[in-house]
Each structure stands twice: as structure tokens, then as C-alpha cells.
């Protein structure tokens, strides 16, 4: 049983993929804005003006997200997962379930989600974990995880800068002796 917390940081490959995706969305929105602007100039169509407005907002939003992701890529200073005496804290942006106490954990198992190997952390009351999420996006993600995998707490080793075996070993070490009726990682 570890006496101190263990932090896991984001995978650089995962963050780089997010950065490239936001860049592609910025370019797509910029092209749509330019085409909409050209159409609005020649036709005066209200639909073209709407496309310009939405696309311009898309450029701003995705540029902001891209800058956040770029900062995450260059300065990975905060963890996406922390295991400590109280429980696990999943800080995966917008998708993590935040804190889950060890007293809520009933076991950890490997599962598949969208053709990816994930670690499913089974909890006593999945609905309670879903309901206590702070944002709508987190609640939707937790609900989808619960319906697809059977638990709202799903850790994606590909998003974390560690080997899946190391993550499994760390979880097993923390869960052993802390969670009532805990089952080891399968």
C-alpha cells in the first residue's frame, strides 16, 4: 500500500493528435468563413451571412482550444490521473470523472471501448458518480461509459504517458486493501 500519491501525465502523442485536430478544425472553419463571405458579397444571402458568423466563431473557439492544447504539449505540468490515499482523481480534460473514493471502488478490469483497450474501474453506485459530475459534458461522457462498459470510470492508457501494465499495477496496488470486496485487475 503506497504512502504517497502517484501522478500520471498526459501522453505526448495524444496531446499532439488533439493539437492537429484543432488545427484542422480552425482551417476548416476559416475556409467555410471565406466561402461564406464570398457568397454573402455576391448574393447578399442571409444563409451565407449565417455561415460566415458560425465559421468565424468556430475559428475563434478552435484557436482557443488549440492554444490550450499547445500549452499542454509544451508544458505538461499537471497530471491527468492521480492515485492517493483517498482515491483516484481523473483530470482528463472534459471527460474524466474527477474524484472517486477507494470506498466506492469494487474492482478494476480490462475492457474494450471503441476498439481501444481501457481500464474500467467498477464502483458501487455508477449513477451517483454520473450525477456528481460538475459539467454537462462530463455527465454525458460518464453516462456513455456506464452504458458501454458498465462503469462511468474508464481510464484510457493511450491518453496517459505510461504503459498499460504500469497503470494496472499502480491501480492494483492502491485498490488492494483499501476498497471493500476489491477484485484485482483481470
CORKANOR-V997891 format. One record per backbone hydrogen bond with DSSP energy under -0.5 kcal/mol. NH is the residue of the N-H (numbers start at 1). CO is the residue of the C=O. If there is no record, write none. Layout:
# CORKANOR-V997891
nh: [NH | NH]
co: [CO | CO]
This chain:
# CORKANOR-V997891
nh: [6 | 8 | 11 | 15 | 16 | 17 | 18 | 19 | 20 | 21 | 22 | 23 | 24 | 25 | 26 | 27 | 28 | 29 | 30 | 31 | 32 | 33 | 34 | 35 | 36 | 37 | 38 | 39 | 40 | 41 | 42 | 43 | 44 | 44 | 49 | 50 | 51 | 52 | 53 | 54 | 55 | 56 | 57 | 58 | 59 | 60 | 61 | 62 | 63 | 64 | 65 | 66 | 67 | 68 | 69 | 70 | 71 | 72 | 73 | 74 | 75 | 77 | 80 | 81 | 82 | 83 | 84 | 88 | 89 | 90 | 90 | 91 | 91 | 92 | 95 | 96 | 98 | 100 | 102 | 104 | 105 | 105 | 106 | 107 | 108 | 109 | 111 | 113 | 116 | 118 | 119 | 120 | 120 | 121 | 121 | 122 | 122 | 124 | 129 | 130 | 131 | 132 | 133 | 139 | 140 | 141 | 142 | 143 | 144 | 145 | 146 | 147 | 148 | 149 | 150 | 150 | 151 | 153 | 154 | 155 | 156 | 157 | 159 | 160 | 161 | 162 | 166 | 167 | 168 | 169 | 170 | 171 | 172 | 173 | 174 | 175 | 176 | 178 | 179 | 182 | 183 | 186]
co: [83 | 81 | 159 | 11 | 12 | 13 | 14 | 15 | 16 | 17 | 18 | 19 | 20 | 21 | 22 | 23 | 24 | 25 | 26 | 27 | 28 | 29 | 30 | 31 | 32 | 33 | 34 | 35 | 36 | 37 | 38 | 39 | 39 | 40 | 45 | 46 | 47 | 48 | 49 | 50 | 51 | 52 | 53 | 54 | 55 | 56 | 57 | 58 | 59 | 60 | 61 | 62 | 63 | 64 | 65 | 66 | 67 | 68 | 69 | 70 | 71 | 75 | 8 | 8 | 89 | 6 | 87 | 100 | 82 | 88 | 98 | 80 | 89 | 80 | 92 | 92 | 90 | 88 | 86 | 101 | 101 | 102 | 122 | 122 | 183 | 120 | 118 | 116 | 113 | 111 | 155 | 109 | 118 | 119 | 153 | 107 | 120 | 104 | 125 | 126 | 127 | 128 | 130 | 135 | 136 | 137 | 138 | 139 | 140 | 141 | 142 | 143 | 144 | 145 | 145 | 146 | 145 | 121 | 152 | 119 | 154 | 155 | 156 | 157 | 9 | 160 | 163 | 163 | 164 | 165 | 166 | 167 | 168 | 169 | 170 | 171 | 172 | 175 | 175 | 179 | 106 | 108]
